[in-house]
Amino acid sequence: MPTDQHFDIIIIGTGAGGGTLARALSTTEKRILILERGEYLPREKENWDSATVVGKGHYKAHESWLDKTGREFHPSIHYWVGGNTKVYGSALIRFRKQDFGEIKHYGGTSLAWPISYEELEPYYLAAERLYRVHGLRGSDPTEPPSSGPFPHPAVSHEPAMQELFDGMTALGHRPFPMPLGIHLNEADREASTCVRCNTCDGFPCLVDGKSDAHVVGVRPALQNPQVTLLTGALVKRLLTNEAGTKVERVVVERANQLEHYSADIVVVAAGAVNSAALLLRSANDRHPNGLANGSGMVGRNYMAHQNSGMVCLSSRQNPTVFQKTMGLNDFYFGAADSELPLGHISMLGKLDGNALKAGAPGFVPLGMLNCMARHSFDFWLTSEDLADPENRVTLEPSGQIRVSYTPNNVEAHTRLVHKLKEMVGRLLPLGLKLDKRMPLEATAHQCGTLRFGNDPRQSVLNRDCRAHELDNLYVADASIFPSSAAVNPGLTIMANALRVADRIGAALSTPVNARALA
């Protein structure tokens, strides 16, 4: 494609934000260029091989970042068309209504959003329809109000999960079917793309049965001939006009050559770490500390949740194949012995020996780990991570990314882990509980580094997710989050991307009506 072309809109990134935004804006006649640093993820048998995916990290990006001490680490990040959604577990759950206001936690107070839940709600419903979310309204006691039902019925529990669900209910808890974005038709399995396999959570889907941003967002967007996708296109810098008020050029490295493109609107959606890094790399005389960084907030307030995996080994076998069908929010806002919020509990995709091997001593044979996996019930626990300006993304002189991070709100997470251990001890025979806190490498829930707000002194973006300091620069990923809540950020990224699509349409005098997209 000839370089130095002008487009109406350039979108940088194809994940939950960029892919969804591209799908919404493709309904217009605007010329859109999508830039993705990765390629299409190959569809191959290895997609579903745990030794390849988990053991070798075959689909992870081969790059190193630094932590606050200068130690190199390999982030769990994936550069493909569809971004990290190519391997996500498809849990698509709304933030609670209260999450949009200030909430007191054991580690401090989470920040309020500049928009209300009510403003985002129609876009949540549209995102659920677009991403084919299965669920059951009214089953989660903490769920916020909704203007419509889930578009698809809740995914059924396999017998061992149903027994666990019933056991929790008998103890007085209120588990609920986990909202999942999958292309599943349980009433007509012949017509179902999803096959309910055990290689969904953390794996690419070989049959495109997962509602990822490539399948749901980018692929349909490309049906419009006005939409162009360039893969292998790493955005190096954003160049502004002399006054520093507008992005005039997007500098792209592709096939070891530099290319320049321009657009009326430029949208950054590269993920919280890389979006912040791009703005920092784009410093110039008018923006000496990084583009749109007059507040000094670019890269600050990095959050990724306090997450733990817990493997509960029981004398009871667990032959479940598709395990991720249940959630529990009973402790989301606290408990009888905890006046402040603790967090969210759900199931992991079913682990096998190769998955357990990643956290086991090297001398433990794979056969023993596979035996353990047949008796394991595998949980995921999430507590809110709080915005801290010292938790931040910066660049080394070499350009390498540094993520300086100190965990906070740890007491809440410790209490949540204890609650689950106590519950499992009553429900599962033997019930040996092995939990592991997710390290800095676990970047799947990254957010917060370019937060939006009403005060330009304390935020990078305005309530429309446009930079306070540049007229044509928008952001549409989780970097805009002022707080992280305690559930997977995916659906909120998607819903907000639809909202931003409407705002961009208004700026270009081109109606989008993203709320009616699905």
C-alpha positions as CSV (number, residue, x, y, z in Angstrom):
1,M,0.0,0.0,0.0
2,P,1.3,3.5,-0.8
3,T,2.6,5.3,2.3
4,D,1.9,8.8,3.3
5,Q,-1.8,8.3,2.7
6,H,-4.5,10.3,4.5
7,F,-7.4,8.6,6.2
8,D,-10.4,9.8,8.2
9,I,-9.5,7.6,11.2
10,I,-6.5,5.6,12.2
11,I,-6.9,3.0,14.9
12,I,-3.7,1.6,16.6
13,G,-4.4,-1.8,18.0
14,T,-6.9,-4.6,17.4
15,G,-7.7,-5.9,20.9
16,A,-10.9,-5.5,23.0
17,G,-10.8,-1.7,22.5
18,G,-9.4,-1.3,19.0
19,G,-11.2,-4.3,17.4
20,T,-14.5,-3.2,18.8
21,L,-14.1,0.4,17.8
22,A,-13.2,-0.7,14.3
23,R,-16.3,-2.8,14.0
24,A,-18.5,0.1,15.1
25,L,-16.9,2.7,12.9
26,S,-16.9,0.4,9.9
27,T,-20.7,1.0,9.7
28,T,-19.8,4.5,8.3
29,E,-18.3,5.4,4.9
30,K,-15.2,6.9,6.5
31,R,-11.8,5.7,5.4
32,I,-10.3,3.8,8.3
33,L,-6.7,2.4,8.7
34,I,-6.1,-0.2,11.4
35,L,-2.5,-0.7,12.5
36,E,-1.6,-3.9,14.2
37,R,2.0,-4.7,15.2
38,G,1.3,-8.5,15.1
39,E,0.1,-10.8,12.4
40,Y,-2.9,-13.2,12.2
41,L,-2.5,-15.9,14.8
42,P,-2.0,-19.1,12.9
43,R,-4.8,-21.7,13.1
44,E,-3.0,-24.9,13.9
45,K,-3.2,-28.0,16.0
46,E,-0.9,-26.4,18.5
47,N,-3.6,-23.9,19.4
48,W,-5.1,-26.6,21.7
49,D,-1.9,-28.2,22.9
50,S,-1.2,-27.3,26.6
51,A,2.5,-28.2,26.3
52,T,2.9,-25.7,23.5
53,V,0.7,-23.0,24.7
54,V,1.3,-23.1,28.5
55,G,4.6,-24.9,28.7
56,K,6.4,-23.1,25.9
57,G,4.4,-19.9,25.9
58,H,4.3,-20.3,22.1
59,Y,2.0,-17.5,21.4
60,K,3.3,-14.9,23.9
61,A,5.3,-11.9,22.7
62,H,9.1,-12.5,22.7
63,E,10.1,-9.3,24.5
64,S,11.3,-8.3,28.0
65,W,10.3,-5.5,30.2
66,L,11.9,-4.3,33.5
67,D,10.4,-4.2,36.9
68,K,11.1,-1.4,39.5
69,T,14.4,-3.0,40.5
70,G,15.7,-3.4,36.9
71,R,15.0,-7.1,36.8
72,E,13.9,-8.3,33.3
73,F,10.7,-10.2,33.0
74,H,8.6,-11.6,30.2
75,P,5.1,-10.2,30.2
76,S,2.1,-12.3,29.4
77,I,1.2,-10.3,26.4
78,H,0.1,-11.3,22.9
79,Y,0.6,-9.4,19.7
80,W,-1.9,-10.8,17.2
81,V,-4.9,-9.5,15.3
82,G,-7.4,-9.5,18.2
83,G,-4.7,-8.7,20.8
84,N,-4.9,-10.5,24.1
85,T,-8.5,-11.5,23.4
86,K,-7.2,-14.3,21.2
87,V,-6.3,-16.1,24.4
88,Y,-8.6,-14.7,27.0
89,G,-11.1,-16.8,28.9
90,S,-14.1,-15.0,27.4
91,A,-15.5,-13.9,30.8
92,L,-17.5,-10.8,30.0
93,I,-19.0,-9.3,33.1
94,R,-20.1,-5.8,33.8
95,F,-18.6,-3.6,36.5
96,R,-20.9,-3.1,39.4
97,K,-22.9,0.2,39.5
98,Q,-20.9,1.2,42.6
99,D,-17.6,0.7,40.9
100,F,-18.2,4.0,39.0
101,G,-18.1,6.0,42.3
102,E,-15.6,6.2,45.1
103,I,-15.3,3.1,47.2
104,K,-13.3,2.7,50.4
105,H,-11.1,-0.4,50.5
106,Y,-8.6,-1.8,53.0
107,G,-5.8,-0.4,50.8
108,G,-7.3,3.1,50.3
109,T,-10.1,4.6,48.2
110,S,-10.8,3.8,44.5
111,L,-11.4,6.8,42.3
112,A,-14.8,7.8,40.8
113,W,-15.3,7.7,37.0
114,P,-16.2,10.9,35.1
115,I,-19.2,9.0,33.6
116,S,-21.9,7.1,35.5
117,Y,-22.9,3.5,35.1
118,E,-26.2,4.7,33.6
119,E,-24.3,6.4,30.7
120,L,-22.4,3.2,29.9
121,E,-25.3,0.8,30.4
122,P,-26.7,0.9,26.9
123,Y,-23.2,0.2,25.6
124,Y,-22.8,-2.7,27.9
125,L,-26.0,-4.2,26.5
126,A,-24.7,-3.6,22.9
127,A,-21.4,-5.2,23.7
128,E,-23.1,-8.2,25.2
129,R,-25.1,-8.6,22.0
130,L,-22.1,-8.0,19.8
131,Y,-19.9,-10.5,21.7
132,R,-22.7,-13.1,22.1
133,V,-22.6,-13.2,25.8
134,H,-24.4,-16.1,27.6
135,G,-25.7,-15.4,31.1
136,L,-28.8,-15.2,33.4
137,R,-30.0,-11.8,34.6
138,G,-30.9,-11.7,38.3
139,S,-28.7,-14.7,39.3
140,D,-25.8,-12.5,40.5
141,P,-26.9,-10.6,43.7
142,T,-24.5,-7.8,43.0
143,E,-25.2,-7.3,39.3
144,P,-26.2,-3.7,38.2
145,P,-29.5,-2.8,36.6
146,S,-29.8,-3.8,32.9
147,S,-32.1,-2.5,30.2
148,G,-32.4,-6.0,28.6
149,P,-31.7,-9.7,29.0
150,F,-28.5,-11.5,28.1
151,P,-28.7,-12.3,24.3
152,H,-28.0,-16.0,25.0
153,P,-28.9,-18.5,27.7
154,A,-26.4,-19.2,30.5
155,V,-23.9,-22.0,29.8
156,S,-24.9,-25.2,31.6
157,H,-22.8,-26.7,34.3
158,E,-21.2,-30.2,33.9
159,P,-22.1,-32.6,36.7
160,A,-19.1,-31.9,39.0
161,M,-19.6,-28.1,38.6
162,Q,-23.4,-28.4,39.3
163,E,-22.6,-30.4,42.4
164,L,-20.2,-27.6,43.6
165,F,-22.8,-25.0,42.6
166,D,-25.5,-26.7,44.6
167,G,-23.1,-27.2,47.6
168,M,-22.3,-23.5,47.7
169,T,-26.0,-22.7,47.5
170,A,-26.7,-25.1,50.4
171,L,-24.2,-23.2,52.5
172,G,-26.2,-20.0,51.9
173,H,-24.0,-18.6,49.1
174,R,-25.3,-17.3,45.8
175,P,-23.2,-18.6,42.9
176,F,-24.3,-17.6,39.4
177,P,-23.7,-18.7,35.8
178,M,-20.6,-16.9,34.6
179,P,-21.3,-14.5,31.7
180,L,-19.2,-15.9,28.8
181,G,-18.7,-14.7,25.2
182,I,-18.6,-17.9,23.2
183,H,-20.4,-19.0,20.0
184,L,-22.2,-21.9,21.7
185,N,-25.6,-23.4,20.8
186,E,-26.4,-26.0,23.4
187,A,-29.9,-26.5,22.0
188,D,-28.4,-27.5,18.6
189,R,-24.9,-28.7,19.0
190,E,-24.6,-29.4,15.2
191,A,-25.1,-25.6,14.7
192,S,-22.6,-24.7,17.4
193,T,-19.2,-23.3,16.6
194,C,-18.0,-23.7,20.2
195,V,-17.4,-27.4,21.2
196,R,-17.0,-26.8,25.0
197,C,-13.4,-27.9,25.0
198,N,-10.9,-27.7,27.9
199,T,-8.6,-25.4,25.9
200,C,-10.5,-22.1,26.0
201,D,-9.1,-20.1,28.9
202,G,-5.6,-19.0,28.0
203,F,-5.6,-20.7,24.5
204,P,-6.4,-19.6,21.0
205,C,-9.6,-21.1,19.6
206,L,-8.9,-23.3,16.6
207,V,-12.5,-23.3,15.5
208,D,-13.2,-19.5,16.1
209,G,-15.7,-20.4,18.8
210,K,-14.6,-17.7,21.1
211,S,-15.9,-14.1,20.9
212,D,-12.5,-12.5,20.4
213,A,-11.9,-9.0,19.0
214,H,-10.6,-10.5,15.7
215,V,-13.6,-12.7,15.0
216,V,-16.2,-10.3,16.3
217,G,-14.6,-7.0,15.6
218,V,-11.9,-6.8,12.9
219,R,-13.0,-9.5,10.5
220,P,-16.5,-8.0,10.0
221,A,-15.1,-4.5,9.9
222,L,-12.9,-5.6,6.9
223,Q,-16.0,-6.4,4.9
224,N,-16.2,-2.7,4.3
225,P,-13.8,-1.8,1.5
226,Q,-13.2,1.5,3.2
227,V,-11.4,-0.3,6.0
228,T,-7.7,-1.3,5.7
229,L,-5.7,-3.4,8.1
230,L,-1.9,-3.4,8.1
231,T,-0.3,-6.2,10.1
232,G,3.3,-6.2,11.2
233,A,2.9,-2.4,11.7
234,L,4.6,-1.2,14.8
235,V,3.7,2.4,15.6
236,K,6.9,4.1,16.7
237,R,5.8,7.7,17.3
238,L,3.0,10.2,16.9
239,L,4.1,13.5,15.3
240,T,2.2,16.7,16.0
241,N,1.7,20.0,14.3
242,E,4.1,22.9,15.3
243,A,1.6,24.1,18.0
244,G,1.4,20.6,19.5
245,T,-2.4,20.6,19.3
246,K,-3.0,17.9,16.7
247,V,-1.5,14.6,15.7
248,E,-0.4,15.1,12.1
249,R,1.6,11.9,11.3
250,V,1.7,8.3,12.6
251,V,5.2,6.9,12.1
252,V,5.0,3.1,11.5
253,E,7.8,0.5,11.2
254,R,6.9,-2.2,8.8
255,A,9.2,-4.7,7.2
256,N,12.1,-2.8,8.6
257,Q,11.0,0.4,6.8
258,L,9.5,3.6,8.2
259,E,6.1,4.7,6.8
260,H,4.0,7.7,7.6
261,Y,0.2,8.0,7.6
262,S,-2.2,10.7,8.7
263,A,-5.8,11.0,9.7
264,D,-8.4,13.5,11.0
265,I,-8.8,11.3,14.1
266,V,-6.1,9.1,15.6
267,V,-7.1,6.4,18.2
268,V,-4.6,4.7,20.5
269,A,-5.8,1.2,21.7
270,A,-2.5,-0.7,22.2
271,G,-3.2,-1.8,25.8
272,A,-2.5,0.1,29.0
273,V,1.3,-0.4,28.9
274,N,2.0,0.1,25.2
275,S,-0.4,3.0,24.8
276,A,1.3,4.9,27.6
277,A,4.7,3.9,26.2
278,L,3.7,5.3,22.7
279,L,2.8,8.6,24.2
280,L,6.0,8.8,26.1
281,R,8.0,7.9,23.0
282,S,6.2,10.7,21.2
283,A,7.6,13.5,23.3
284,N,8.5,16.7,21.4
285,D,9.2,20.4,22.2
286,R,5.6,21.1,22.9
287,H,5.1,18.0,24.9
288,P,8.6,17.4,26.5
289,N,7.4,14.8,29.0
290,G,5.4,12.8,26.5
291,L,2.4,13.5,24.3
292,A,-0.7,14.8,26.2
293,N,1.3,14.7,29.4
294,G,0.9,18.1,30.8
295,S,-0.7,16.6,33.9
296,G,2.3,14.2,34.4
297,M,-0.2,11.3,34.5
298,V,0.9,9.5,31.3
299,G,2.0,6.0,32.4
300,R,1.0,6.5,36.1
301,N,-1.6,4.6,38.1
302,Y,-0.9,1.2,36.5
303,M,-3.3,-1.4,37.8
304,A,-3.7,-5.1,37.0
305,H,-5.7,-6.5,39.9
306,Q,-4.7,-8.6,42.8
307,N,-5.2,-12.0,41.2
308,S,-4.6,-15.5,42.5
309,G,-5.2,-19.0,41.1
310,M,-6.2,-21.7,43.6
311,V,-6.1,-25.4,42.9
312,C,-8.2,-27.5,45.3
313,L,-7.2,-31.1,45.3
314,S,-9.9,-33.5,46.3
315,S,-10.4,-37.3,46.8
316,R,-13.4,-36.7,44.5
317,Q,-12.6,-36.8,40.8
318,N,-13.4,-33.8,38.6
319,P,-14.0,-35.0,35.0
320,T,-15.2,-31.6,33.9
321,V,-14.1,-30.5,30.5
322,F,-15.5,-26.9,30.3
323,Q,-15.1,-25.7,33.8
324,K,-15.5,-21.9,33.6
325,T,-19.2,-21.8,34.1
326,M,-19.6,-20.4,37.6
327,G,-18.9,-17.1,39.5
328,L,-19.4,-15.9,43.1
329,N,-19.7,-12.3,44.2
330,D,-20.9,-12.8,47.7
331,F,-17.8,-11.1,49.0
332,Y,-17.6,-8.4,46.4
333,F,-18.6,-5.6,48.8
334,G,-17.5,-7.3,52.0
335,A,-18.6,-10.0,54.4
336,A,-19.9,-10.5,57.9
337,D,-16.4,-10.2,59.3
338,S,-15.1,-7.8,56.6
339,E,-16.7,-4.4,56.3
340,L,-14.8,-3.5,53.2
341,P,-14.8,-5.1,49.7
342,L,-12.9,-8.3,49.1
343,G,-13.5,-9.3,45.5
344,H,-14.7,-11.8,42.9
345,I,-14.4,-15.6,42.6
346,S,-14.8,-17.7,39.5
347,M,-13.5,-20.9,37.9
348,L,-10.5,-21.2,35.7
349,G,-10.5,-23.2,32.6
350,K,-9.8,-26.9,33.5
351,L,-6.1,-27.4,34.2
352,D,-4.1,-30.4,33.1
353,G,-0.7,-31.6,34.0
354,N,1.2,-29.2,31.7
355,A,-0.6,-26.3,33.3
356,L,0.2,-27.5,36.8
357,K,3.8,-28.1,35.8
358,A,4.3,-24.3,35.4
359,G,4.0,-23.9,39.2
360,A,5.3,-27.3,40.4
361,P,8.9,-28.3,41.3
362,G,10.8,-29.5,38.3
363,F,11.2,-33.1,39.7
364,V,7.5,-33.8,39.8
365,P,6.7,-36.2,36.9
366,L,4.1,-35.2,34.4
367,G,2.1,-38.4,35.1
368,M,1.6,-37.4,38.7
369,L,0.6,-33.9,37.7
370,N,-2.0,-35.3,35.3
371,C,-3.4,-37.4,38.1
372,M,-3.6,-34.4,40.4
373,A,-5.4,-32.5,37.6
374,R,-8.0,-35.2,37.4
375,H,-8.8,-34.4,41.1
376,S,-8.5,-30.7,41.0
377,F,-11.1,-27.9,41.1
378,D,-9.5,-24.7,39.8
379,F,-10.5,-21.3,41.0
380,W,-9.6,-17.7,40.1
381,L,-9.8,-14.9,42.6
382,T,-9.7,-11.1,41.9
383,S,-9.5,-8.2,44.2
384,E,-9.4,-4.5,43.3
385,D,-6.1,-2.9,42.5
386,L,-6.0,0.8,43.5
387,A,-4.6,3.7,41.5
388,D,-1.2,4.7,42.8
389,P,0.8,7.3,40.9
390,E,4.0,5.5,41.8
391,N,2.8,2.4,40.0
392,R,3.8,3.4,36.6
393,V,5.1,2.7,33.1
394,T,8.3,4.5,32.0
395,L,10.9,4.1,29.3
396,E,14.5,3.5,29.6
397,P,17.0,5.5,27.5
398,S,17.1,2.4,25.2
399,G,13.3,2.5,24.8
400,Q,12.8,-0.6,26.9
401,I,9.6,-0.5,29.0
402,R,9.8,-0.4,32.8
403,V,6.8,-1.3,34.9
404,S,7.3,-0.1,38.5
405,Y,4.7,-1.7,40.7
406,T,4.1,-2.3,44.3
407,P,1.0,-4.3,45.2
408,N,-1.7,-2.6,47.3
409,N,-5.1,-3.6,48.8
410,V,-3.4,-6.9,49.8
411,E,-5.4,-7.4,52.9
412,A,-8.6,-7.6,50.9
413,H,-7.2,-10.3,48.7
414,T,-5.8,-12.2,51.6
415,R,-9.2,-12.2,53.2
416,L,-10.8,-13.3,49.9
417,V,-8.4,-16.3,49.6
418,H,-9.2,-17.3,53.2
419,K,-13.0,-17.2,52.4
420,L,-12.6,-19.5,49.5
421,K,-10.4,-21.9,51.4
422,E,-12.9,-22.0,54.2
423,M,-15.7,-22.7,51.8
424,V,-13.9,-25.4,49.8
425,G,-12.9,-27.1,53.0
426,R,-16.6,-27.7,53.7
427,L,-17.5,-28.7,50.2
428,L,-14.7,-31.0,48.8
429,P,-13.4,-34.2,50.5
430,L,-9.7,-33.8,51.4
431,G,-9.8,-30.3,50.0
432,L,-6.0,-29.6,49.8
433,K,-5.7,-26.0,48.8
434,L,-2.8,-24.6,46.8
435,D,-3.0,-20.9,45.9
436,K,-0.6,-18.7,44.0
437,R,-0.6,-14.9,43.7
438,M,-0.1,-13.8,40.2
439,P,3.2,-12.0,39.7
440,L,4.0,-8.8,37.7
441,E,4.3,-10.9,34.6
442,A,0.5,-11.4,34.6
443,T,-0.5,-8.3,32.6
444,A,-3.8,-9.5,31.2
445,H,-5.9,-7.1,33.3
446,Q,-3.6,-4.1,32.8
447,C,-5.3,-0.7,33.0
448,G,-5.2,2.9,34.3
449,T,-2.2,4.5,32.7
450,L,-4.0,7.2,30.7
451,R,-7.0,7.8,32.8
452,F,-9.9,9.9,31.8
453,G,-11.5,12.6,34.0
454,N,-12.9,16.1,34.2
455,D,-9.8,17.8,35.6
456,P,-6.9,18.2,33.1
457,R,-4.5,18.5,36.0
458,Q,-5.3,15.0,37.2
459,S,-6.1,13.1,34.0
460,V,-4.8,12.6,30.5
461,L,-8.2,12.4,28.7
462,N,-11.6,14.0,28.9
463,R,-14.8,12.2,29.5
464,D,-15.0,11.4,25.7
465,C,-11.6,9.8,26.0
466,R,-10.0,12.5,23.9
467,A,-6.7,13.9,25.1
468,H,-7.1,17.2,27.0
469,E,-4.2,18.7,25.0
470,L,-4.7,17.4,21.5
471,D,-7.8,17.9,19.4
472,N,-7.8,14.7,17.4
473,L,-6.2,12.1,19.7
474,Y,-8.5,9.5,21.4
475,V,-7.8,6.4,23.5
476,A,-10.0,3.3,23.5
477,D,-8.4,0.6,25.7
478,A,-8.3,-0.1,29.5
479,S,-5.6,2.6,30.0
480,I,-8.5,5.1,30.4
481,F,-9.8,3.4,33.7
482,P,-9.6,5.6,36.8
483,S,-10.2,2.4,38.9
484,S,-10.0,-1.3,38.2
485,A,-13.1,-2.8,40.0
486,A,-12.7,-6.5,40.8
487,V,-13.9,-8.3,37.7
488,N,-12.4,-8.9,34.2
489,P,-12.1,-5.6,32.4
490,G,-12.9,-7.0,28.9
491,L,-16.6,-6.1,28.6
492,T,-16.1,-2.6,30.0
493,I,-13.3,-2.0,27.4
494,M,-15.7,-3.1,24.7
495,A,-18.6,-1.1,26.0
496,N,-16.6,2.0,26.3
497,A,-15.1,1.5,22.8
498,L,-18.6,1.6,21.5
499,R,-19.3,4.8,23.4
500,V,-16.1,6.3,22.0
501,A,-17.2,5.3,18.5
502,D,-20.3,7.5,19.0
503,R,-18.2,10.4,20.2
504,I,-15.9,10.1,17.2
505,G,-18.8,9.9,14.9
506,A,-20.2,13.1,16.4
507,A,-16.8,14.8,16.0
508,L,-16.8,13.9,12.3
509,S,-20.5,14.7,11.9
510,T,-21.1,11.1,11.0
511,P,-23.8,9.3,13.1
512,V,-22.6,5.8,14.3
513,N,-25.3,4.7,16.8
514,A,-23.0,2.1,18.2
515,R,-25.7,1.2,20.8
516,A,-27.7,-0.4,18.0
517,L,-24.7,-2.1,16.4
518,A,-25.6,-5.7,17.3
